Every structure is written in structure tokens, then in C-alpha cells.
Amino acid sequence: MKDLVAIVGYMGCGKSTVGRLLAGRLGAAFVDLDEAVARRAGRSIPLIFAERGEEGFRELEHGELAAALGGGEARVVACGGGAVLREDNRRLLRERAATVFLEEDLRLLYARTRAADRPLRGASFEEFRRRYELRLPLYREVADLTVEVDGRGVEEVAGEIARWLRG
């Protein structure tokens, strides 16, 4: 079993929730990449975007991803939805981790993010879909395992990933 597991997917698919459960099942540490970036910067994600722009945020995110996948103790890393946009992040995910893509129906994701305080909460469905379609091939590129999460509970999803990891 690989000691480093990364979970990727679009916002609202359950990366953090599944990641925490999976880490507990594996006896591994858990890292939420967005929380790690905010902690490092001493600012909220929206404030980082406002002050540094997306490129500044992505730079911080890359540093935290490299640290999280740097080895040492076993850990599960829930990546931000846009972490796959940078080639150097995709390389880290391919080379250092067992990477799991949580795939979910776009309309379910859109409804879920509209009901929560998320970065694209005010975006139209067309803008939401455009961003999703840009990222989808990148998620698939890095994934060692793709898990369909439509209508499934987080316990079931975490269990499927744990079984796959144990091989």
C-alpha cells in the first residue's frame, strides 16, 4: 500500500470528508490542502485570491502540496479543486502518491456548491461547467483510481478506496 494518498476532484465532491474518513481507516495523517495554504498564509482563501491573485494562490498551493507529498509518515491529502491546473502539481501527484479522482455528476456538484459558501457560488451553470470541463481531463490524467460518488455515502466511498489501496 502506498503511504501517500491524494484525493482530487471538483469542488463539492467530498474530497475533505472522504479524505478524513479514509485517513482514519488507514491510521494515516490527514492534510486538507486548502486549510494548509490558509494556515501558511495566515489568511482565508478568498483573501489570498484578493491580495495575491490566482497565480499567487497557486504558488502557495504548490509549496504545500510538495510538502504534504514529501514523504515521512503515511498521509491522505485532500487537494483543492484547481490543484491539477499546474503541470508541476500533476507531476507530484503522478510520481509521489496513489491519486484518487472522486467523480460526480456536474448538476449535483453545482446544486451542492450553490447551497454552500464556495468560491463559485454565484457562477452561472455555464461558467461552472466550463471550469469543470477544463479540469476533467487533468483529474483523469493523474488518477490511479476513479471513484463514482453519485448518490453514495462517504463511508462507502472511503471503504472502496481503502480496499483498493490494500489491494
N, C-alpha and C positions, 0 to 999 in steps of 0.2 A: 504494500500500500504506500502511495506517495505521502510524504509528510506535509506537503504544501498543496492546499486545495484552493482554487479561486472560483468564485461564482460570478458569472456575468449575465447580463440581460437588461432589458429596457426598464425604465423607472416604473415602479409599481408591481413588478413581477414577483416580489417576495425574496429578493436576494438576502437582505439582512435577517429577516425572520427565519428563513430556511438555514442560512449560514450559522446563526446562533444555535439552532437545534442540532444541526449536523456536528458542530464543534463539540457540543455536549455529548453526543453519541460516540464521538471518536476520542474523547478525552483530550481535545486539542484546544489551543487558544483561539479566540475569535477576534478578527480585526474588521471593523467597518471602515472602508477606505475614506468615505466622505467625513466620518467623525474624526478620523486620524488627521485629515487635511485641516479641518476646522480647528482642532486642538493645536496643531503645529503653528497655524497662522494666528491663533488667538482671536479668530473672527468666525462669524457664521458663513456658510457657503454663499448666500446671496450678497453679503458684504464683500467677500473676497472677489466675486464676479464684478461688483460695482467698482471696487477700488483697483483691481488688477486686470480686469477683463478675463475672457475665457482662456486666453493663452497663459496668463499668469496663474490662473487656477490649475490648468493642465500641467504646468511645470511643477507646482507643489504636489499635485496628484501623482505625477511620475516618481518623484522622490519618495513619497510614502509607499507606493506600490513596490519599488525596488527594495525598500527597507523591509516591508512585510514579506516579500518573497526571497529574502536574503539568507534563508536557512535558519539553523538553530532548532528551536522547538517546533513541534507539529502545530500547524495553524490552518484555519479556514479564513479566507479573505473574501468579503463581500465587496466587489468593485462597484464604483459609480457607473451609472448607465453609459457615460461617454468615455470611460477609460480606454475603450478599444479604438478610439479615434486616432490615437498616436501609434505609429509603427513601432516605436521603441517599447511601448507598453504591450503591444501584441507579441513582440518577440519575448519579453519577460514571461508572459502568460504561456506561450508555447513551450519555452525552454525550461521553466522552473516549476511549473505547477500542473496538477491534474485540473484542467479547467472545465467547468460545467456551465452550460448555457441553459438558463430557465426560459423556455419559450412559452408565450401565452398569446391568446387571441388579442389582436390590436384593439378591438372595441371594448373588451373587458379592461384592458390596461387604461384606455382613455377614460372610461367611466370611473375607475378607481382613482386615477390621478386628479380628476375634476373634483372629487369629494375630499381631497386631502390638500395640505399645504405643500405643493410640489412646484418645482421651477416652471413647468409648462402648463400650470393650472389654467391660465387664461388663453392658452393657444387654441386655435381652431382645430378641428379634427384633421383638416388637410395638412396643416403645419405639423401636427403630432405624427401623422402618417409619413410625411416627408422625412422627418428625422429618424423615424423607426426604419424606414426602407434604406436609408443611408447606412445605418448601423447593422442591420440584419446580416449582411454578408460578412461583416467583421466579427460578429459574435460567432457565426458558423466557422469562420477561419480558425479561430483559437480554440474552439470546443473539442475536447476529447469525448465528451458526453453531452447530448442534448436531451433535456427532460421537458416533456409537455406538461404544463402545470394547470391547464384549463380545468376548472371545476374540481381540482384535487386539493385535499388538505395539506397543510405544510408538513405534518408528521409523515404522511405518506410519501411526499416528495423527498424529504430528508432521509427516510428509510431506503428509498430506491437508490439514492446517491451513495449512502453508506454501504449497501450491498454491492454496488458496482465497485467501489473503492476496495472492498475486502476481497473482490474477485472470485 
